[in-house]
Amino acid sequence: MATTDRGTLGKGSDDAARGPWWKRAAKVFGPGLITGASDDDPSGIATYAQAGATYGFGMVWAAPVVLPLMIAVQEMSDRTATATGDSLGGIVRKCFPRGGRVTVGILLVFLAVANIVNLSADLMAVGSGMELLGAGPAHLWSGIAGLVIVLLLILGSYRVVAHVFTALCVALFAYVAVMFTAGVDWGKVWEGLTFQQLSPGLSYWGLVAGVFGTSISPYLFFWESGQRVEEMRDAEDRGKEPGMGDRDIPLHHAQRRRRQQRIDVTVGMTLAVLIMFSVVVATGATLGAHGQSIQSAADAAKALAPIAGPLAGAVFALGFIGTGLLGVPVLASSACMGMSALLDKDWGFDRSPRKAPVFYSLLLVATIGGVVMAAVLDNPINLLVLSAMINAMAAAPFLIVVLLIARSRRIMGDERNGLVSNILGWLTAGIMVVCGVLAVWSQLTG
């Protein structure tokens, strides 16, 4: 499948090979890093904190297990964009039969609903974090955060949005800082890592399914591929050298690009899992040891303050404020990207609202819907359960879509999946089927 897109944000060009080492290193990071950081939104942090508070270090093993699965899936999503010059929604529209397109469209509608619920909870978390820091009422800050995000997405160019998102990734290290102030018994952590603290109960495995579901979320597939395409467009606008879909570029340039993009994805997913590990360990050493019960990231911050000190609670709150501001636009726009491309409509932050009215209309509806829900609801936990169930059920079908694309020589050419990618991809799909069943069953049985 040919592509007309060119360049990937200047990566692989001669100017990228010059300058200070730190500047060259920074050029590697983009969609993969942002995707990994956005995976640790306040709803995800709440799930990890609940795992630590409820079972101590009993779920720490999930971090190293989920890491290769996340890398494999996101690398495939990323590679579909660089190999074809199109997002997942656009590839489905061009290459799938009508029945497949309709099925993906229906799944995207359900995904959009789940994302709106999730982003409303994230906005509530941002407001709660500001209230915990003494800045004012939670509902006020939820509305302000939603308004700022809408203005950024509509008025900002892709380059501005990308820079803001990348800067917000720094907020994640707040959780690492909390872990190292929590008085962790690393011997007990090792027991958790080596599967010595497993529990046979359905509630335990239902929460394990939640941890896997929030780590391997379907909205991230569309965000990763969409952002890589936007990065390629941005490079094309700036006259950078051709993208990998153009077979006229030197082979070593294409190989260097693929290597850089794999580093981007690998570092992004590793960061996401490091944060998962840090939150589970920190809350396991503190809340788990004291039998604290939590239902949100704000609950975790409140409970941490008297146990690990007010500074730990404040740092934890700063972490989910930053990740909430990062996660909301990702949640709002990912399904919109997929649906717009599936409908053959223009999309992307590098397009103005006049050029991409469908994309921005969907984005506005999603974000405003989340802001309204955040303003009128006091406890989003039941809606988050519904959102988690939808994501758990949708993850496997979307994964199968990605796999069918990534393994196809007709679509991907020489960039199609190798043996390891296929094995890890189908293994992940199978695990997510089990997680979906577990999540639904555990909720139905209370």
Residue pairs with C-beta under 8 A, 6 or more apart in sequence:
1 83
1 84
1 94
1 95
1 410
1 411
1 412
1 413
2 245
3 83
3 84
3 85
3 86
3 243
3 245
3 246
4 85
4 245
5 85
5 86
5 229
5 232
5 233
5 236
5 243
5 245
6 232
6 235
6 236
6 240
6 241
6 242
6 243
6 246
7 13
7 232
7 234
7 235
7 236
7 238
7 240
7 241
7 242
7 243
8 82
8 228
8 231
8 232
8 235
8 240
8 243
8 244
8 257
8 261
9 27
9 30
9 231
9 232
9 234
9 235
9 240
10 16
10 27
10 235
10 238
10 240
11 27
11 28
11 235
11 256
11 257
11 260
11 261
12 241
12 253
12 254
12 256
12 257
12 260
13 240
13 241
16 24
16 27
17 24
18 24
27 260
28 260
28 263
28 264
28 267
29 166
29 264
29 267
29 268
30 162
30 166
30 227
30 228
30 231
30 264
31 78
31 223
31 224
31 227
31 228
31 231
31 264
31 268
32 74
32 78
32 224
32 261
32 263
32 264
32 265
32 266
32 267
32 268
32 269
33 166
33 169
33 264
33 267
33 268
33 271
34 162
34 165
34 166
34 169
34 227
34 268
34 326
34 330
35 74
35 220
35 223
35 224
35 227
35 265
35 268
35 269
35 330
36 70
36 74
36 265
36 267
36 268
36 269
36 270
36 271
36 272
37 165
37 168
37 169
37 172
37 268
37 271
37 272
37 323
37 326
38 165
38 220
38 223
38 323
38 326
38 327
38 330
38 331
39 70
39 214
39 215
39 217
39 220
39 272
40 172
40 175
40 272
40 275
40 276
40 323
40 327
41 118
41 122
41 320
41 323
41 324
41 326
41 327
41 328
41 330
41 331
42 121
42 122
42 125
42 126
42 129
42 296
42 297
42 320
42 323
42 324
42 327
43 118
43 121
43 122
43 125
43 214
43 297
43 327
43 384
43 387
44 214
44 215
44 276
44 327
45 175
45 275
45 279
45 297
45 300
45 319
45 320
45 323
46 125
46 294
46 295
46 296
46 297
46 299
46 300
46 384
47 207
47 210
47 211
47 214
47 388
48 211
48 214
48 275
48 276
48 279
48 280
48 283
49 279
49 280
49 283
49 287
49 294
49 297
49 299
49 300
50 207
50 294
50 295
51 58
51 59
51 62
51 207
51 210
51 211
51 280
51 283
51 284
52 59
52 279
52 280
52 281
52 282
52 283
52 284
52 285
52 287
52 288
53 283
53 284
53 287
53 288
53 292
53 293
53 294
53 300
53 303
54 207
54 288
54 293
55 197
55 199
55 204
55 207
55 284
55 288
56 188
56 192
56 197
56 284
56 288
56 289
57 188
57 189
57 191
57 192
57 193
57 197
57 280
57 281
57 284
57 285
57 288
58 192
58 197
58 198
58 199
58 204
58 284
59 192
59 204
59 207
59 208
59 211
59 280
60 189
60 192
60 193
60 277
60 280
60 281
60 284
61 192
61 193
61 194
61 195
61 198
62 208
62 211
62 212
62 215
62 276
62 280
63 273
63 274
63 276
63 277
63 280
64 193
64 273
66 211
66 212
66 215
66 216
66 273
66 276
67 269
67 270
67 273
68 424
69 216
69 424
69 427
69 428
69 431
70 215
70 216
70 269
70 272
70 273
71 265
71 266
71 269
71 270
72 420
72 421
72 424
72 425
72 428
73 216
73 221
73 399
73 402
73 424
73 425
73 428
74 220
74 221
74 224
74 265
74 268
74 269
75 262
75 265
75 266
75 421
76 402
76 403
76 406
76 417
76 421
76 425
77 88
77 220
77 221
77 222
77 224
77 225
77 402
78 224
78 225
78 228
78 261
78 264
78 265
79 258
79 261
79 406
79 412
79 415
80 86
80 88
80 91
80 225
80 402
80 405
80 406
80 411
80 412
81 87
81 88
81 224
81 225
81 226
81 228
81 229
81 232
82 228
82 232
82 243
82 244
82 245
82 257
82 258
82 261
82 415
83 244
83 245
83 411
83 412
83 413
83 415
83 416
84 91
84 245
84 411
84 412
85 229
85 232
85 243
85 245
86 94
86 229
86 341
87 222
87 225
87 226
87 229
87 337
87 338
87 341
87 347
88 221
88 222
88 225
88 226
88 338
88 341
88 401
88 402
88 405
89 104
89 108
89 222
89 337
89 338
89 339
89 340
89 341
89 342
90 341
90 342
90 344
91 405
91 411
92 100
92 101
92 104
92 341
92 342
92 401
92 405
93 101
93 341
93 342
93 343
93 344
95 405
95 408
95 410
95 411
96 104
100 401
101 342
103 397
104 338
104 342
104 401
105 339
105 342
107 218
107 394
107 397
107 398
108 335
108 338
108 339
108 342
109 339
110 390
110 394
111 218
111 219
111 334
111 335
111 338
111 390
111 391
111 394
111 398
112 335
112 336
112 339
112 362
112 366
113 390
114 219
114 386
114 387
114 390
114 391
114 394
115 219
115 331
115 332
115 334
115 335
115 366
115 387
116 331
116 332
116 366
116 369
116 370
116 373
117 370
117 373
117 380
117 383
117 384
117 386
117 387
118 327
118 331
118 384
118 387
118 391
119 327
119 328
119 331
119 332
119 366
119 367
119 370
120 369
120 370
120 371
120 372
120 373
120 374
120 377
120 380
120 383
121 296
121 374
121 380
121 383
121 384
121 387
122 324
122 327
122 328
122 331
122 370
123 142
123 145
123 146
123 324
123 328
123 370
123 371
123 374
124 138
124 142
124 296
124 374
124 377
124 380
125 296
125 297
125 298
125 320
125 321
125 324
126 141
126 142
126 145
126 320
126 321
126 324
126 325
126 328
127 137
127 138
127 139
127 140
127 141
127 142
127 143
127 145
127 374
128 138
128 296
128 297
128 298
128 317
129 297
129 298
129 301
129 317
129 318
129 320
129 321
129 324
130 136
130 138
130 141
130 321
131 137
131 138
131 141
132 298
132 301
132 302
132 313
132 314
132 317
133 314
133 317
133 318
135 141
139 374
139 375
142 371
142 374
142 375
143 371
143 374
143 375
145 324
145 325
145 328
146 328
146 367
146 368
146 370
146 371
146 374
147 371
148 325
149 325
149 328
149 329
149 332
149 367
150 364
150 367
150 368
150 371
152 160
152 161
152 164
152 329
153 161
153 329
153 332
153 333
153 349
153 363
153 367
154 353
154 360
154 363
154 364
156 164
156 349
157 349
157 350
158 230
158 231
158 233
158 234
158 348
158 349
158 350
159 234
161 329
161 349
162 227
162 231
165 326
165 329
168 322
168 323
168 325
168 326
169 271
169 326
170 322
171 318
171 319
171 321
171 322
171 323
171 326
172 271
172 275
172 319
172 322
172 323
174 315
174 316
174 318
174 319
174 322
175 275
175 278
175 279
175 282
175 316
175 319
176 274
176 275
176 278
177 315
178 278
178 282
178 304
178 308
178 312
178 315
178 316
178 319
179 278
179 279
179 281
179 282
181 308
181 309
181 311
181 312
182 281
182 282
182 285
182 286
182 308
182 312
183 285
183 286
183 308
184 281
184 282
184 285
185 285
189 281
189 284
191 197
192 284
198 204
199 205
202 441
202 442
202 445
203 442
205 438
205 442
206 438
206 439
206 441
206 442
206 443
207 442
208 435
208 438
209 392
209 434
209 435
209 436
209 438
209 439
209 442
210 388
210 392
210 439
211 276
212 431
212 432
212 435
213 388
213 391
213 392
213 395
213 432
213 435
213 436
213 439
214 388
214 391
215 272
215 273
215 276
216 395
216 399
216 428
216 432
217 391
217 395
218 391
218 394
218 395
218 398
218 399
219 330
219 331
219 334
219 335
219 391
220 330
220 334
221 398
221 399
221 402
222 334
222 335
222 337
222 338
223 330
223 333
223 334
223 337
224 265
226 333
226 334
226 337
226 338
226 341
226 347
226 348
228 261
229 348
230 348
230 349
230 350
232 243
233 348
233 350
234 350
235 243
236 243
237 350
241 249
241 253
242 248
242 249
243 257
244 254
244 257
244 258
244 415
258 415
282 304
282 308
282 312
282 316
283 294
283 300
283 304
286 292
286 303
286 304
286 307
286 308
286 312
287 294
287 300
287 303
287 304
287 307
290 303
290 307
292 303
292 307
294 300
294 303
295 379
295 381
296 380
296 381
297 316
297 320
298 317
298 320
300 316
301 313
301 314
301 316
301 317
301 320
302 313
304 312
304 313
304 316
305 312
305 313
305 314
328 367
328 370
329 367
331 366
331 370
332 363
332 366
332 367
332 370
333 349
333 363
333 366
335 362
335 366
336 347
336 359
336 362
336 363
336 366
337 347
337 348
337 359
339 362
340 346
340 347
340 356
340 358
340 359
340 362
341 347
343 358
345 356
345 358
345 359
346 355
346 356
346 358
346 359
347 356
347 358
347 359
348 356
348 359
351 359
353 360
373 380
373 383
374 380
377 383
385 443
388 439
389 439
389 440
389 443
392 432
392 435
392 436
392 439
392 440
393 436
393 439
393 440
395 432
395 435
395 436
396 429
396 430
396 432
396 433
396 436
399 425
399 428
399 429
399 432
400 429
402 425
403 417
403 422
403 425
403 426
403 429
405 411
405 412
406 412
406 416
406 417
406 421
406 425
407 416
407 417
407 422
407 425
408 416
409 416
417 425
